[in-house]
Amino acid sequence: MATNSTTKKPAAAAEESAEAVTETATARPARKPTPALEVVGPALRVGDEPVTVTLSHHHAIDGTAYPPGAEILVSPDYAHRLRSQGYVSRT
């Protein structure tokens, strides 16, 4: 049978060390609110028109959270990528 070779701290010292360890964690930066319809994601190519897509799942683009059902404007290439990854609803 193995024995524990560490010594117990007195109750007063244990409370002091517990108080020293208790710190508030830094809060995460808040995500930006969903903006009005503007092109998000990769930039449009010259001559391309933005495409409106409706998201079927929660998705975060450039630090902005978009809930399911949100309509966003994206470049045609990015819309194709979102469709192939299952983020765009079929309707």
C-alpha positions in Angstrom: 0.0 0.0 0.0 1.4 3.4 -1.0 1.4 6.3 1.4 1.0 10.0 0.6 4.2 11.9 1.5 2.7 15.4 1.2 1.9 17.3 4.4 -1.5 18.8 5.1 -1.7 22.6 5.2 -3.3 24.1 8.3 -6.9 25.3 7.8 -6.0 29.0 7.9 -3.3 28.6 5.2 -5.6 26.5 3.1 -8.3 29.3 3.2 -5.7 32.0 2.3 -4.4 30.0 -0.7 -8.0 29.4 -1.9 -8.8 33.1 -1.7 -5.6 33.9 -3.6 -6.5 31.5 -6.4 -10.1 32.7 -6.7 -10.0 35.3 -9.6 -12.5 36.3 -12.1 -11.8 35.0 -15.5 -11.5 37.6 -18.3 -14.7 37.7 -20.3 -14.7 36.9 -24.0 -15.2 39.8 -26.3 -18.8 40.0 -27.3 -19.7 39.1 -30.9 -20.9 41.8 -33.2 -24.6 41.9 -33.7 -25.9 40.8 -37.0 -25.6 43.8 -39.4 -28.1 44.8 -42.1 -27.7 43.1 -45.4 -24.2 43.7 -46.7 -21.8 41.4 -48.4 -20.1 39.1 -45.9 -17.3 36.6 -46.3 -14.8 36.8 -49.2 -14.9 39.8 -51.4 -16.8 39.9 -54.7 -14.9 39.5 -57.9 -15.2 42.2 -60.5 -18.5 41.9 -62.4 -20.1 39.4 -59.9 -23.4 40.2 -58.3 -24.0 39.2 -54.6 -26.3 36.3 -53.9 -28.7 36.2 -51.0 -28.7 32.9 -49.1 -30.7 31.7 -46.1 -28.6 29.9 -43.5 -29.9 26.5 -42.2 -27.5 26.3 -39.3 -25.7 28.7 -37.0 -22.6 30.1 -38.6 -20.0 32.7 -37.6 -18.4 34.8 -40.4 -15.6 37.3 -39.5 -16.6 37.2 -35.8 -20.3 37.9 -36.5 -22.8 35.2 -35.4 -25.6 34.5 -37.8 -28.5 32.3 -36.5 -30.4 29.7 -38.5 -32.8 31.5 -40.9 -30.6 34.6 -41.3 -30.4 35.9 -44.8 -27.0 37.2 -45.9 -25.4 38.5 -49.1 -22.4 36.6 -50.2 -20.3 36.2 -53.4 -21.4 33.5 -55.8 -18.3 31.4 -55.0 -18.9 31.6 -51.3 -22.5 30.7 -51.7 -21.5 27.6 -53.6 -19.1 26.7 -50.8 -21.8 27.2 -48.1 -24.2 25.1 -50.1 -21.8 22.2 -50.5 -21.0 22.3 -46.7 -24.7 22.3 -45.8 -25.0 25.7 -44.3 -27.6 27.0 -46.8 -31.3 25.8 -46.6 -32.8 24.1 -49.6 -35.8 26.4 -50.0 
